[in-house]
Amino acid sequence: MTPKDTPGSPADTRLVFDQFEELYTLCQGLAERTVFVDQLLEARNPTSRLRVVIATRADFYGRCLEHLD
């Protein structure tokens, strides 16, 4: 165990998204989708304890690139 994994210490939160393309097929609202993706992108902050793993079909890579900043 590493020090951050010891009982009582804060640990990283891990979110794993399988079939992330459903964000584009099921969520019709651009504003809602943008807010959701922006919140996920907050994990890039070096002090964030959030770790995000996304799995999506290759034919949706272009859609994911819509969120570049």
Secondary structure in CASP SS format (residue, H / E / C, confidence):
PFRMAT SS
TARGET T0000
AUTHOR 0000-0000-0000
METHOD secondary structure of the structure
MODEL  1
M C 1.00
T C 1.00
P H 1.00
K H 1.00
D H 1.00
T C 1.00
P C 1.00
G C 1.00
S C 1.00
P C 1.00
A C 1.00
D C 1.00
T E 1.00
R E 1.00
L E 1.00
V E 1.00
F E 1.00
D C 1.00
Q C 1.00
F C 1.00
E C 1.00
E H 1.00
L H 1.00
Y H 1.00
T H 1.00
L C 1.00
C C 1.00
Q C 1.00
G C 1.00
L H 1.00
A H 1.00
E H 1.00
R H 1.00
T H 1.00
V H 1.00
F H 1.00
V H 1.00
D H 1.00
Q H 1.00
L H 1.00
L H 1.00
E H 1.00
A H 1.00
R H 1.00
N C 1.00
P C 1.00
T C 1.00
S C 1.00
R C 1.00
L E 1.00
R E 1.00
V E 1.00
V E 1.00
I E 1.00
A C 1.00
T C 1.00
R C 1.00
A H 1.00
D H 1.00
F H 1.00
Y H 1.00
G H 1.00
R H 1.00
C H 1.00
L H 1.00
E H 1.00
H H 1.00
L C 1.00
D C 1.00
END
